[in-house]
Amino acid sequence: MTKLMQAKRRALLAIAAGLTMAAAPQIVAAGPTAGHSYKLRATVPVACWVRPDRTVMAETGRMGSVVEACNSPGGFTVSAQYRPLAETEKARIVYGDRSLDLTRTGLLELRRSSMATIRTVDYRFDDVQLDEPLILALTIQPI
């Protein structure tokens, strides 16, 4: 290696060492008694979604599952919207561990959670007596 190449190499090493020290002086200055503190603050946006494994259709014995996910620290609600029921119609859904009769208004709260969570909920329909097909649209709302 020529003297010129050695000089260039030493200069590059010196520059690299200087950049390393400039970029991370706390590492160089840190010792067994050194201490630093800082405050880190981050904001995580609230995100919620509900995803059934198939169309949620009210038919006796029809079963399926729903993935509920919401990171709202206050919790969330999962609701079903559907066409209003006629006086002669009725249906019951077993959603997780709850057995609920569908309301005539076409709106039913299926679950209320008091914390953020992701979980899979199984459902099935019992005692369905309908004049027309009934499809439920599920929504999730943070609290």
Buried (B, 14 or more C-beta within 10 A) or exposed (E): EEEEEEEEEEEEEEEEEEEEEEEEEEEEEEEEEEEEEEEEEEEEEEEBEBEBEEEBBBEEEBEBBBEBBBBBEEBBBBBBEBEEBEEEBBBBBBBBEEEBEBEEEBEBBBBEBEEBEEEEBEBBBEEBEBEEEBEBEBBBBBE
